[in-house]
Amino acid sequence: MTVYLNGEFMPIEQAKVPVLDRGFIFGDGAYEVIPVYSRRPFRLREHLERLNASLSAIRIDNPCSHARWTELIGKIIDSNPWDDQGVYLQVTRGVAPRNHLFPKGLTATIFIMSDPLVTPTRALIESGAPAVVLQDFRWLRCDIKSVSLLGNCLLRTLAADQGAIEAILVRDGFLTEASASNVFIVSNAVVLAPPKSNLILPGITYDVVLEILRANGIAHEVRPVTEAELRSADEVWCTSASKEVLAITTLDGKPVGHGAAAGKPGPAFARIHRLYQQFKATFMRAPDAHGQP
C-alpha cells in the first residue's frame, strides 16, 4: 500500500510520525473518507468542503488548496491496485510540546492512504442488518469530523458485543445518528431524517439520499425524530460512504416494521437502493473528474 505523509509518497510500513504529534497525544485533527468508484472519487468537492469546515471549527488552517488535495488524492488512487477504494485523509495540528492550549505557528501533519472499498454484500442488502439502540454519550460537536473517535468506537463495540452491525443513537429522547453512519426512518410512507445540527455529522451520502428523494418526488421530511418514532418505524436505514444505503431490519433483537413485512427490508428501501445505484452509475459515466454526476 502506498501512502502520502508530509510531502512524500512511501510504503505504509515506512510512514512514521513523532510521538509528540498532537494527533497522537490529543486526537487533535480532522479527517475524511472518500469513496472511489472505478478510480473516480465520489463527491470530492463536498468531501473537501466538509474537511475544510472541520479544520476551521478546530482552528487548523487547511494546509492544501482544493487543487492540491485533488492532485494528491489522484496520485494515491493511481498508486494503489484497487478500482474501488476508500481514500482516508487526515490533518493534525502538528508536533509540539504537550500542552492543552492550541500552539501557534505549527506545521500541520498530512496523511493520506487508501484501502479497498467494501460495500454491503448482496446477501446483506437482501436480508438487512441488525442494530441496537444506545444512548448517545459523545461530545456536543459531532458535526466536526474529528479524529477523536473514542466514543464512536466504544458505541460500535457495544453494538458488536450484541451481534449488531450498528449502534443507532438517541439523545434526550431524539434520534441523532449511528456510530458510523446517518439514519433515516420510514413512517406511514414518509421518509424522515433528523436535521443537521451540532449533534450529527453532515453526511455526504445523507445529502445524496435527500437529493434522490426530492428528484423523485418521494415524500420526506427533515425534522427531529423521536426515539418512539424510531422504535415504531416501518423501515430504518443507515447511510454512509461504505454502507451506501443499508436497511436495518432488527432493533434490539426485535423486527423493524409491522405484519408480514416485519424484519425484512421494506419497499421504500428497495426503491431508494435502486435509485442510489442508478445515481452512482450516472456519476461513473459523467465526464466531470471531480465526482459530480
One Martini backbone bead per residue (centre of mass of N, CA, C, O) as a GRO file, in nm:
protein
  293
    1MET     BB    1   0.094   0.038   0.025
    2THR     BB    2   0.040   0.368  -0.065
    3VAL     BB    3   0.146   0.672   0.087
    4TYR     BB    4   0.095   0.996   0.245
    5LEU     BB    5   0.365   1.206   0.404
    6ASN     BB    6   0.472   1.507   0.418
    7GLY     BB    7   0.556   1.501   0.082
    8GLU     BB    8   0.541   1.176   0.072
    9PHE     BB    9   0.580   0.875  -0.094
   10MET     BB   10   0.498   0.548   0.057
   11PRO     BB   11   0.517   0.290   0.233
   12ILE     BB   12   0.344   0.222   0.515
   13GLU     BB   13   0.592   0.106   0.680
   14GLN     BB   14   0.745   0.406   0.660
   15ALA     BB   15   0.536   0.548   0.827
   16LYS     BB   16   0.602   0.837   1.040
   17VAL     BB   17   0.545   0.982   1.367
   18PRO     BB   18   0.565   1.176   1.617
   19VAL     BB   19   0.478   1.152   1.952
   20LEU     BB   20   0.408   1.484   1.955
   21ASP     BB   21   0.173   1.456   1.798
   22ARG     BB   22  -0.148   1.578   1.844
   23GLY     BB   23  -0.295   1.330   1.729
   24PHE     BB   24  -0.171   1.134   1.944
   25ILE     BB   25  -0.220   1.294   2.216
   26PHE     BB   26  -0.534   1.442   2.138
   27GLY     BB   27  -0.689   1.420   1.864
   28ASP     BB   28  -0.575   1.677   1.680
   29GLY     BB   29  -0.811   1.651   1.427
   30ALA     BB   30  -0.896   1.567   1.085
   31TYR     BB   31  -1.123   1.391   0.852
   32GLU     BB   32  -1.157   1.167   0.561
   33VAL     BB   33  -1.390   0.971   0.350
   34ILE     BB   34  -1.348   0.853   0.010
   35PRO     BB   35  -1.517   0.734  -0.239
   36VAL     BB   36  -1.420   0.496  -0.503
   37TYR     BB   37  -1.511   0.468  -0.850
   38SER     BB   38  -1.333   0.368  -1.093
   39ARG     BB   39  -1.112   0.589  -0.993
   40ARG     BB   40  -1.346   0.786  -0.870
   41PRO     BB   41  -1.422   1.042  -0.682
   42PHE     BB   42  -1.687   1.092  -0.462
   43ARG     BB   43  -1.771   1.396  -0.393
   44LEU     BB   44  -1.513   1.573  -0.351
   45ARG     BB   45  -1.596   1.861  -0.289
   46GLU     BB   46  -1.767   1.794  -0.035
   47HIS     BB   47  -1.542   1.664   0.128
   48LEU     BB   48  -1.351   1.915   0.127
   49GLU     BB   49  -1.554   2.106   0.262
   50ARG     BB   50  -1.580   1.944   0.524
   51LEU     BB   51  -1.288   1.954   0.603
   52ASN     BB   52  -1.271   2.262   0.622
   53ALA     BB   53  -1.487   2.289   0.843
   54SER     BB   54  -1.338   2.123   1.058
   55LEU     BB   55  -1.077   2.287   1.067
   56SER     BB   56  -1.207   2.558   1.139
   57ALA     BB   57  -1.339   2.464   1.411
   58ILE     BB   58  -1.021   2.385   1.519
   59ARG     BB   59  -0.801   2.589   1.408
   60ILE     BB   60  -0.705   2.482   1.118
   61ASP     BB   61  -0.522   2.528   0.857
   62ASN     BB   62  -0.545   2.461   0.542
   63PRO     BB   63  -0.272   2.308   0.370
   64CYS     BB   64  -0.468   2.287   0.111
   65SER     BB   65  -0.584   2.300  -0.181
   66HIS     BB   66  -0.806   2.174  -0.388
   67ALA     BB   67  -0.599   2.103  -0.608
   68ARG     BB   68  -0.399   1.954  -0.424
   69TRP     BB   69  -0.585   1.739  -0.316
   70THR     BB   70  -0.660   1.622  -0.590
   71GLU     BB   71  -0.375   1.535  -0.664
   72LEU     BB   72  -0.311   1.348  -0.422
   73ILE     BB   73  -0.552   1.159  -0.449
   74GLY     BB   74  -0.489   1.067  -0.738
   75LYS     BB   75  -0.213   0.936  -0.667
   76ILE     BB   76  -0.320   0.727  -0.468
   77ILE     BB   77  -0.509   0.583  -0.658
   78ASP     BB   78  -0.283   0.513  -0.874
   79SER     BB   79  -0.090   0.355  -0.650
   80ASN     BB   80  -0.331   0.159  -0.632
   81PRO     BB   81  -0.504  -0.154  -0.724
   82TRP     BB   82  -0.793  -0.038  -0.688
   83ASP     BB   83  -1.088   0.067  -0.821
   84ASP     BB   84  -1.219   0.045  -0.536
   85GLN     BB   85  -1.211   0.303  -0.284
   86GLY     BB   86  -1.085   0.425   0.041
   87VAL     BB   87  -1.010   0.747   0.119
   88TYR     BB   88  -0.776   0.858   0.361
   89LEU     BB   89  -0.772   1.173   0.541
   90GLN     BB   90  -0.529   1.362   0.748
   91VAL     BB   91  -0.531   1.636   0.992
   92THR     BB   92  -0.295   1.785   1.198
   93ARG     BB   93  -0.144   2.027   1.390
   94GLY     BB   94   0.112   1.876   1.507
   95VAL     BB   95   0.421   1.951   1.659
   96ALA     BB   96   0.440   1.956   2.028
   97PRO     BB   97   0.432   2.031   2.325
   98ARG     BB   98   0.255   1.933   2.590
   99ASN     BB   99  -0.057   2.118   2.545
  100HIS     BB  100  -0.375   2.221   2.547
  101LEU     BB  101  -0.299   2.456   2.405
  102PHE     BB  102  -0.300   2.609   2.114
  103PRO     BB  103  -0.061   2.630   1.905
  104LYS     BB  104   0.149   2.830   1.716
  105GLY     BB  105   0.305   2.774   1.402
  106LEU     BB  106   0.237   2.506   1.286
  107THR     BB  107   0.287   2.204   1.112
  108ALA     BB  108   0.099   2.013   0.945
  109THR     BB  109  -0.029   1.691   0.932
  110ILE     BB  110  -0.018   1.473   0.641
  111PHE     BB  111  -0.252   1.203   0.557
  112ILE     BB  112  -0.264   0.933   0.306
  113MET     BB  113  -0.495   0.668   0.221
  114SER     BB  114  -0.581   0.326   0.102
  115ASP     BB  115  -0.863   0.111   0.044
  116PRO     BB  116  -1.074  -0.110  -0.003
  117LEU     BB  117  -1.401  -0.101  -0.104
  118VAL     BB  118  -1.660  -0.191   0.130
  119THR     BB  119  -1.965  -0.313   0.055
  120PRO     BB  120  -2.252  -0.443   0.060
  121THR     BB  121  -2.382  -0.730   0.025
  122ARG     BB  122  -2.631  -0.891  -0.121
  123ALA     BB  123  -2.721  -1.042   0.133
  124LEU     BB  124  -2.747  -0.785   0.312
  125ILE     BB  125  -2.949  -0.633   0.137
  126GLU     BB  126  -3.172  -0.864   0.151
  127SER     BB  127  -3.176  -0.887   0.485
  128GLY     BB  128  -3.029  -0.703   0.648
  129ALA     BB  129  -2.966  -0.539   0.968
  130PRO     BB  130  -2.848  -0.526   1.284
  131ALA     BB  131  -2.948  -0.328   1.576
  132VAL     BB  132  -2.891  -0.085   1.828
  133VAL     BB  133  -2.998   0.108   2.109
  134LEU     BB  134  -2.825   0.404   2.217
  135GLN     BB  135  -2.674   0.625   2.405
  136ASP     BB  136  -2.558   0.951   2.345
  137PHE     BB  137  -2.221   1.025   2.486
  138ARG     BB  138  -2.105   1.230   2.324
  139TRP     BB  139  -2.014   1.502   2.217
  140LEU     BB  140  -2.129   1.843   2.093
  141ARG     BB  141  -1.934   1.802   1.801
  142CYS     BB  142  -2.037   1.594   1.556
  143ASP     BB  143  -1.983   1.787   1.300
  144ILE     BB  144  -1.698   1.706   1.356
  145LYS     BB  145  -1.435   1.532   1.184
  146SER     BB  146  -1.284   1.377   1.416
  147VAL     BB  147  -1.022   1.175   1.544
  148SER     BB  148  -1.204   1.171   1.803
  149LEU     BB  149  -1.348   0.828   1.838
  150LEU     BB  150  -1.407   0.679   2.108
  151GLY     BB  151  -1.715   0.684   2.131
  152ASN     BB  152  -1.775   0.537   1.865
  153CYS     BB  153  -1.611   0.281   1.929
  154LEU     BB  154  -1.767   0.196   2.180
  155LEU     BB  155  -2.048   0.177   2.048
  156ARG     BB  156  -1.973  -0.028   1.829
  157THR     BB  157  -1.881  -0.247   2.032
  158LEU     BB  158  -2.146  -0.277   2.185
  159ALA     BB  159  -2.294  -0.380   1.938
  160ALA     BB  160  -2.113  -0.627   1.875
  161ASP     BB  161  -2.169  -0.772   2.147
  162GLN     BB  162  -2.485  -0.807   2.019
  163GLY     BB  163  -2.463  -0.866   1.697
  164ALA     BB  164  -2.427  -0.582   1.569
  165ILE     BB  165  -2.365  -0.338   1.309
  166GLU     BB  166  -2.514  -0.110   1.489
  167ALA     BB  167  -2.544   0.211   1.654
  168ILE     BB  168  -2.829   0.367   1.756
  169LEU     BB  169  -2.884   0.708   1.844
  170VAL     BB  170  -2.982   0.872   2.153
  171ARG     BB  171  -3.101   1.207   2.268
  172ASP     BB  172  -3.334   1.313   2.465
  173GLY     BB  173  -3.545   1.131   2.276
  174PHE     BB  174  -3.354   1.153   2.012
  175LEU     BB  175  -3.244   1.116   1.708
  176THR     BB  176  -2.935   1.116   1.550
  177GLU     BB  177  -2.737   0.855   1.494
  178ALA     BB  178  -2.466   0.664   1.427
  179SER     BB  179  -2.148   0.553   1.483
  180ALA     BB  180  -2.108   0.534   1.126
  181SER     BB  181  -2.392   0.689   1.060
  182ASN     BB  182  -2.679   0.762   0.918
  183VAL     BB  183  -3.044   0.820   0.971
  184PHE     BB  184  -3.341   0.664   0.858
  185ILE     BB  185  -3.700   0.678   0.831
  186VAL     BB  186  -4.021   0.503   0.805
  187SER     BB  187  -4.350   0.669   0.815
  188ASN     BB  188  -4.627   0.645   0.655
  189ALA     BB  189  -4.458   0.688   0.370
  190VAL     BB  190  -4.237   0.863   0.526
  191VAL     BB  191  -3.937   1.019   0.514
  192LEU     BB  192  -3.705   1.049   0.789
  193ALA     BB  193  -3.482   1.324   0.901
  194PRO     BB  194  -3.249   1.446   1.072
  195PRO     BB  195  -3.119   1.734   1.133
  196LYS     BB  196  -2.878   1.937   1.112
  197SER     BB  197  -2.613   1.949   1.361
  198ASN     BB  198  -2.399   1.922   1.633
  199LEU     BB  199  -2.506   1.597   1.664
  200ILE     BB  200  -2.425   1.560   1.354
  201LEU     BB  201  -2.309   1.441   1.068
  202PRO     BB  202  -2.261   1.576   0.748
  203GLY     BB  203  -2.359   1.375   0.517
  204ILE     BB  204  -2.306   1.284   0.194
  205THR     BB  205  -2.515   1.055   0.163
  206TYR     BB  206  -2.746   1.204   0.290
  207ASP     BB  207  -2.762   1.415   0.061
  208VAL     BB  208  -2.813   1.220  -0.171
  209VAL     BB  209  -3.079   1.106  -0.066
  210LEU     BB  210  -3.230   1.375  -0.067
  211GLU     BB  211  -3.201   1.424  -0.369
  212ILE     BB  212  -3.356   1.170  -0.457
  213LEU     BB  213  -3.621   1.233  -0.319
  214ARG     BB  214  -3.676   1.498  -0.468
  215ALA     BB  215  -3.642   1.399  -0.771
  216ASN     BB  216  -3.885   1.160  -0.706
  217GLY     BB  217  -4.122   1.250  -0.514
  218ILE     BB  218  -4.054   1.166  -0.218
  219ALA     BB  219  -4.173   1.147   0.078
  220HIS     BB  220  -4.043   1.403   0.307
  221GLU     BB  221  -3.861   1.480   0.622
  222VAL     BB  222  -3.689   1.738   0.803
  223ARG     BB  223  -3.674   1.628   1.140
  224PRO     BB  224  -3.737   1.549   1.435
  225VAL     BB  225  -3.675   1.224   1.592
  226THR     BB  226  -3.806   1.000   1.783
  227GLU     BB  227  -3.768   0.718   1.959
  228ALA     BB  228  -4.054   0.616   1.908
  229GLU     BB  229  -4.038   0.634   1.599
  230LEU     BB  230  -3.807   0.443   1.562
  231ARG     BB  231  -3.940   0.188   1.707
  232SER     BB  232  -4.215   0.221   1.500
  233ALA     BB  233  -4.104   0.179   1.235
  234ASP     BB  234  -4.115   0.053   0.910
  235GLU     BB  235  -3.823   0.184   0.859
  236VAL     BB  236  -3.456   0.143   0.849
  237TRP     BB  237  -3.164   0.346   0.780
  238CYS     BB  238  -2.828   0.346   0.662
  239THR     BB  239  -2.566   0.598   0.595
  240SER     BB  240  -2.265   0.579   0.385
  241ALA     BB  241  -1.982   0.535   0.212
  242SER     BB  242  -1.989   0.212   0.268
  243LYS     BB  243  -2.307   0.148   0.306
  244GLU     BB  244  -2.472   0.360   0.182
  245VAL     BB  245  -2.768   0.176   0.167
  246LEU     BB  246  -2.911   0.033   0.471
  247ALA     BB  247  -3.099  -0.202   0.616
  248ILE     BB  248  -3.282  -0.217   0.919
  249THR     BB  249  -3.440  -0.516   1.077
  250THR     BB  250  -3.322  -0.477   1.375
  251LEU     BB  251  -3.407  -0.385   1.723
  252ASP     BB  252  -3.304  -0.531   1.988
  253GLY     BB  253  -3.419  -0.809   1.836
  254LYS     BB  254  -3.644  -0.653   1.687
  255PRO     BB  255  -3.854  -0.607   1.446
  256VAL     BB  256  -3.890  -0.417   1.174
  257GLY     BB  257  -4.207  -0.338   1.163
  258HIS     BB  258  -4.506  -0.489   1.007
  259GLY     BB  259  -4.613  -0.781   0.987
  260ALA     BB  260  -4.498  -0.953   0.713
  261ALA     BB  261  -4.252  -0.722   0.685
  262ALA     BB  262  -4.114  -0.790   0.928
  263GLY     BB  263  -3.763  -0.802   0.918
  264LYS     BB  264  -3.754  -0.649   0.635
  265PRO     BB  265  -3.693  -0.508   0.363
  266GLY     BB  266  -3.843  -0.247   0.223
  267PRO     BB  267  -3.985  -0.072  -0.039
  268ALA     BB  268  -3.831   0.194   0.005
  269PHE     BB  269  -3.554   0.071   0.002
  270ALA     BB  270  -3.560  -0.062  -0.276
  271ARG     BB  271  -3.586   0.209  -0.423
  272ILE     BB  272  -3.341   0.368  -0.308
  273HIS     BB  273  -3.128   0.165  -0.389
  274ARG     BB  274  -3.176   0.180  -0.692
  275LEU     BB  275  -3.134   0.490  -0.719
  276TYR     BB  276  -2.845   0.494  -0.610
  277GLN     BB  277  -2.721   0.314  -0.829
  278GLN     BB  278  -2.797   0.504  -1.058
  279PHE     BB  279  -2.638   0.746  -0.957
  280LYS     BB  280  -2.363   0.610  -0.972
  281ALA     BB  281  -2.370   0.542  -1.276
  282THR     BB  282  -2.382   0.836  -1.365
  283PHE     BB  283  -2.118   0.923  -1.240
  284MET     BB  284  -1.932   0.712  -1.397
  285ARG     BB  285  -2.018   0.854  -1.686
  286ALA     BB  286  -1.913   1.116  -1.626
  287PRO     BB  287  -1.681   1.372  -1.721
  288ASP     BB  288  -1.639   1.458  -1.433
  289ALA     BB  289  -1.352   1.421  -1.220
  290HIS     BB  290  -1.494   1.552  -0.935
  291GLY     BB  291  -1.773   1.390  -0.861
  292GLN     BB  292  -1.999   1.493  -1.074
  293PRO     BB  293  -2.305   1.409  -1.233
   0.00000   0.00000   0.00000
